[in-house]
Amino acid sequence: MDEHEEALKASTRRYRRTEAAHEESRKASTADVIAALKAGVPPTKAAALSPFTATHVRKLARDAGIPPARKGQTAAS
């Protein structure tokens, strides 16, 4: 087996070892984003503080039944 195949096998083992921890972190981050949005944190700020894109944060909000903010509305409005 050549060095590239060995490297690929090793990186696959690392990936599989950390996959469960990554999934657990993703679920925790998702729950924290939803909680923040429900508490009035604007989606743009939630996205900036999270590992997710703004598009994904908006999808999480919609999936959680959080209505979109009106254009120009801030958390203080």
C-alpha contacts under 8 A as a table, 3 or more apart, distances in Angstrom:
res1	aa1	res2	aa2	distance
1	M	5	E	6.15
1	M	6	E	6.71
2	D	5	E	5.45
2	D	6	E	6.34
3	E	6	E	5.04
3	E	7	A	6.03
4	H	7	A	5.02
4	H	8	L	6.09
5	E	8	L	5.03
5	E	9	K	6.15
6	E	9	K	5.11
6	E	10	A	6.19
7	A	10	A	5.12
7	A	11	S	6.14
8	L	11	S	5.19
8	L	12	T	6.05
9	K	12	T	5.14
9	K	13	R	6.27
10	A	13	R	5.13
10	A	14	R	6.36
11	S	14	R	5.04
11	S	15	Y	6.07
12	T	15	Y	4.98
12	T	16	R	6.16
13	R	16	R	5.22
13	R	17	R	6.15
14	R	17	R	5.08
14	R	18	T	6.28
15	Y	18	T	5.38
15	Y	19	E	5.87
16	R	19	E	5.12
16	R	20	A	7.80
17	R	20	A	7.28
18	T	21	A	5.35
18	T	22	H	6.19
19	E	22	H	5.12
19	E	23	E	6.25
20	A	23	E	5.13
20	A	24	E	6.19
21	A	24	E	5.09
21	A	25	S	6.18
22	H	25	S	5.10
22	H	26	R	6.14
23	E	26	R	5.01
23	E	27	K	6.27
24	E	27	K	5.21
24	E	28	A	6.28
25	S	28	A	5.05
25	S	29	S	6.04
26	R	29	S	5.12
26	R	30	T	6.08
27	K	30	T	5.07
27	K	31	A	6.25
28	A	31	A	5.16
28	A	32	D	6.17
29	S	32	D	5.03
29	S	33	V	6.10
29	S	50	S	7.01
29	S	51	P	7.66
30	T	33	V	5.17
30	T	34	I	6.27
30	T	60	L	7.55
31	A	34	I	5.21
31	A	35	A	6.15
32	D	35	A	5.06
32	D	36	A	6.06
33	V	36	A	5.09
33	V	37	L	6.14
33	V	46	A	6.16
33	V	50	S	7.20
33	V	57	V	7.38
34	I	37	L	5.10
34	I	38	K	6.15
34	I	60	L	6.94
34	I	61	A	6.46
34	I	64	A	7.19
35	A	38	K	5.12
35	A	39	A	6.19
36	A	39	A	4.99
36	A	40	G	6.44
36	A	41	V	5.35
36	A	46	A	6.99
37	L	40	G	5.15
37	L	41	V	4.89
37	L	42	P	6.40
37	L	43	P	6.59
37	L	46	A	7.13
37	L	61	A	7.22
37	L	66	I	7.73
38	K	41	V	7.30
38	K	66	I	7.08
40	G	75	A	5.41
41	V	45	K	6.63
41	V	46	A	6.37
41	V	75	A	6.23
42	P	45	K	5.38
42	P	46	A	6.23
42	P	74	T	6.82
42	P	75	A	5.84
43	P	46	A	4.92
43	P	47	A	6.00
43	P	54	A	6.93
43	P	57	V	6.48
43	P	58	R	6.73
44	T	47	A	5.14
44	T	48	A	6.21
44	T	54	A	6.19
45	K	48	A	4.98
45	K	49	L	6.21
46	A	49	L	5.22
46	A	50	S	6.01
46	A	57	V	7.34
47	A	50	S	5.09
47	A	51	P	7.15
47	A	52	F	5.74
47	A	53	T	5.75
47	A	54	A	5.07
47	A	57	V	6.05
48	A	51	P	7.74
48	A	52	F	7.90
48	A	53	T	7.89
48	A	54	A	7.79
52	F	56	H	6.04
52	F	57	V	6.42
53	T	56	H	5.19
53	T	57	V	6.29
54	A	57	V	5.03
54	A	58	R	6.21
55	T	58	R	5.20
55	T	59	K	6.34
56	H	59	K	4.96
56	H	60	L	6.16
57	V	60	L	5.01
57	V	61	A	6.17
58	R	61	A	4.99
58	R	62	R	6.24
58	R	68	P	7.98
59	K	62	R	5.11
59	K	63	D	6.04
60	L	63	D	5.09
60	L	64	A	6.09
61	A	64	A	5.10
61	A	65	G	6.29
61	A	66	I	5.02
61	A	67	P	7.30
61	A	68	P	7.83
62	R	65	G	5.05
62	R	66	I	5.48
62	R	67	P	6.57
62	R	68	P	7.55
63	D	66	I	7.55
69	A	73	Q	6.07
69	A	74	T	7.64
70	R	73	Q	5.31
73	Q	76	A	7.97
73	Q	77	S	5.80
74	T	77	S	5.22
